[in-house]
Amino acid sequence: MANWNDPQPTRTGFGASPSLNGGAIGRTAGVDAGLRRYMLSIYNYMASGVLLTGVVALAFAASGMAAQVFMAGGGLAWLIVLSPLAFVMVMSFGINRLSTAALQATFWAYCAVMGLSMSTIFLVYTGTSIAATFFATAGAFAGLSLYGYTTKRDLSGMGTFMFMGLIGIILASIINLFLHSSGLAWGISFLGVLIFAGLTAWDTQKLRQMYYQVAGSDFMGKMIVMGALSLYLDFINLFMFMLRFMGDRR
């Protein structure tokens, strides 16, 4: 028997507008499409930044300038090495003061300077091993980022643990500058691979969750750039730690 007191909000009668069902589906589809555009924009910025870094690094090394600067040492070498950190700090602490265009320009400048700093890998490792490590890193990064994007598991606890591990390997690396222990260096590299693998998944999930907070706001353009920076750092650090295992020295 029909219950005439039931308003049946999910049923549409003859001539009724399907705004409830159709509207909900439309809103869901709109969110999904917006999320895809948001994540694709982040990945495009990140991939373009990695490409720019690679081109600058290869060109600087091939010109012979990298060997001259870094083998001679001095202030210029230290300026190139430390400049990327300054760019990251400017972007992180100045995100509310910088315009979206200024933040984008700073990101591209950072990627270019990072290329100058990373040009030393072409002086230490063979080009073949660098290329093999790059493609291995790209495959691992894609799988880890896909996991972070699709998993229903909350990775925030793992992310906190990985961040603490990151602080640990930074301190261990500083200590090893004085100890020069090859065993400690290998241990740092092994932990570095694990930590940045975890951070890749965590950052991807965090960026997806951030979309729902910034969607439709003026801050969204800045979030895309900062999201690209986070994934860029994960990729570059994962690549550098893997290179210590896979790289063939000249």
C-alpha positions in Angstrom: 0.0 0.0 0.0 1.3 3.4 -0.8 2.1 5.7 2.0 0.5 9.0 1.1 2.2 10.8 4.0 5.7 10.1 2.5 6.9 13.1 0.6 9.2 10.9 -1.5 11.8 13.6 -2.2 13.7 11.4 -4.5 10.8 10.8 -6.9 9.6 13.2 -9.5 6.0 13.3 -10.6 4.5 14.0 -14.0 5.6 17.3 -15.2 7.8 17.9 -12.2 11.2 19.4 -12.6 14.0 16.9 -11.9 16.1 19.6 -10.2 16.9 17.6 -7.1 18.4 14.6 -8.9 19.6 16.4 -11.9 21.0 19.2 -9.8 22.9 16.9 -7.5 24.4 15.0 -10.5 25.2 18.2 -12.2 27.0 19.6 -9.1 28.9 16.3 -8.7 30.0 16.3 -12.3 31.0 19.9 -12.0 33.1 19.2 -9.0 34.8 16.2 -10.7 35.5 18.2 -13.8 36.9 21.1 -11.8 39.0 18.8 -9.7 40.5 17.2 -12.8 41.3 20.6 -14.3 42.9 21.7 -11.0 45.1 18.5 -10.7 46.0 18.6 -14.3 47.1 22.2 -14.0 49.3 21.3 -11.0 50.9 18.4 -12.9 51.4 20.5 -16.0 53.3 23.2 -13.9 55.3 20.5 -12.1 56.3 18.7 -15.3 57.2 21.9 -17.1 59.3 22.9 -14.1 61.1 19.6 -14.1 61.7 20.0 -17.9 63.1 23.5 -17.4 65.4 22.3 -14.7 66.7 19.5 -16.9 67.3 21.7 -19.9 69.1 24.3 -17.9 71.2 21.7 -16.0 72.2 20.0 -19.3 73.0 23.2 -21.1 75.1 24.6 -18.2 77.1 21.3 -17.9 77.6 21.0 -21.7 78.9 24.6 -21.9 81.7 23.7 -19.5 80.6 26.5 -17.2 79.4 24.1 -14.5 82.8 22.5 -14.3 84.5 25.9 -14.1 82.2 27.3 -11.4 81.9 24.2 -9.1 85.5 23.0 -9.4 86.8 26.4 -8.7 84.5 26.8 -5.7 84.1 30.2 -4.1 81.2 32.5 -3.6 79.5 31.9 -7.0 79.3 28.2 -6.4 77.8 28.7 -3.0 75.4 31.3 -4.4 74.1 28.8 -7.0 73.8 26.0 -4.4 71.9 28.1 -1.8 69.7 30.2 -4.2 67.0 27.6 -4.6 66.4 27.6 -0.9 65.9 31.3 -0.9 63.3 31.1 -3.7 61.3 28.4 -1.8 61.3 30.6 1.3 60.1 33.6 -0.7 57.3 31.6 -2.2 56.3 29.9 1.0 56.3 33.0 3.3 55.2 35.5 0.6 52.2 33.6 -0.8 49.7 36.1 0.6 51.6 39.1 -0.5 52.7 38.0 -4.0 50.2 38.1 -6.9 49.5 34.9 -8.8 51.6 36.2 -11.7 54.5 37.0 -9.4 54.3 33.6 -7.8 54.4 31.9 -11.2 57.4 34.0 -12.3 59.2 33.0 -9.0 58.4 29.4 -9.6 59.9 29.4 -13.1 63.0 31.3 -11.8 63.4 28.8 -9.0 63.3 25.9 -11.5 65.9 27.6 -13.7 68.2 28.2 -10.7 67.7 24.6 -9.6 68.9 23.5 -13.0 72.2 25.4 -12.4 72.6 23.8 -9.1 71.8 20.3 -10.4 74.2 20.6 -13.3 76.8 18.9 -11.2 75.2 15.5 -11.7 76.4 15.6 -15.3 79.9 16.0 -14.0 79.7 13.0 -11.6 77.4 10.5 -13.4 77.1 9.2 -16.9 74.3 10.5 -19.1 72.9 7.0 -19.6 72.5 6.3 -15.9 71.0 9.7 -15.3 68.4 9.1 -18.1 67.6 5.6 -16.7 67.2 7.0 -13.2 65.0 9.8 -14.5 62.6 7.4 -16.2 62.6 5.1 -13.1 61.8 8.0 -10.9 59.0 9.2 -13.3 57.4 5.8 -13.2 57.6 5.5 -9.4 56.3 9.1 -9.0 53.3 8.4 -11.3 52.4 5.3 -9.4 52.7 6.9 -6.0 50.8 10.0 -7.0 48.0 8.0 -8.5 47.8 6.0 -5.2 47.6 9.2 -3.2 44.9 10.6 -5.5 42.7 7.5 -5.5 43.1 5.9 -2.1 40.3 6.2 0.5 42.8 5.8 3.3 43.7 8.9 5.2 47.5 9.5 4.7 47.8 12.4 7.1 49.4 10.2 9.9 51.9 8.8 7.4 52.6 12.3 6.1 53.4 13.6 9.6 55.8 10.6 10.2 57.5 11.2 6.8 58.0 14.9 7.6 59.7 14.0 10.9 61.9 11.6 8.9 62.7 14.4 6.5 64.0 16.5 9.4 66.0 13.5 10.6 67.8 13.0 7.3 68.5 16.7 7.0 70.2 16.6 10.4 72.0 13.4 9.5 73.3 14.9 6.2 74.7 17.9 8.1 76.4 15.7 10.6 77.8 13.6 7.7 79.4 16.7 6.2 81.9 16.3 9.1 82.0 12.6 9.5 82.3 11.7 5.8 80.8 8.2 6.5 80.0 6.2 3.4 77.7 3.9 5.5 75.8 6.8 6.8 75.5 8.3 3.4 74.0 5.1 2.0 71.6 4.9 4.9 70.5 8.5 4.3 69.9 7.8 0.6 67.8 4.7 1.4 65.7 6.5 3.9 65.4 9.5 1.5 63.9 7.2 -1.2 61.3 5.9 1.3 60.5 9.3 2.8 59.9 11.1 -0.5 58.0 8.1 -1.9 55.6 8.6 1.1 55.5 12.3 0.7 54.6 12.1 -2.9 51.4 10.1 -2.0 50.6 12.3 0.9 51.1 15.6 -0.9 48.9 14.4 -3.8 46.1 13.5 -1.4 46.5 16.8 0.5 46.3 18.8 -2.8 43.1 17.0 -3.8 41.6 17.8 -0.4 42.7 21.4 -0.7 40.7 21.8 -3.9 37.4 21.8 -2.0 38.7 24.7 0.1 40.0 26.9 -2.7 37.6 26.1 -5.6 36.2 29.2 -7.1 38.3 31.5 -5.0 41.0 33.9 -6.1 43.5 31.8 -4.1 43.1 28.8 -6.5 45.7 30.1 -9.0 48.3 30.4 -6.2 47.4 27.0 -4.8 48.1 25.5 -8.2 51.6 27.0 -8.3 52.3 25.9 -4.7 51.0 22.5 -5.3 53.3 22.2 -8.3 56.2 23.3 -6.1 55.4 20.5 -3.6 55.2 17.8 -6.2 58.3 19.2 -7.9 60.3 19.0 -4.7 59.1 15.4 -4.1 60.1 14.4 -7.6 63.5 16.1 -7.6 64.5 14.7 -4.2 63.3 11.2 -5.1 65.4 11.4 -8.3 68.5 12.6 -6.5 68.3 9.8 -3.8 67.6 7.2 -6.4 70.5 8.4 -8.5 72.9 7.6 -5.7 71.8 3.9 -6.1 71.4 3.7 -9.9 74.0 6.3 -11.1 77.2 5.1 -12.7 80.1 7.4 -11.8 82.4 8.7 -14.6 
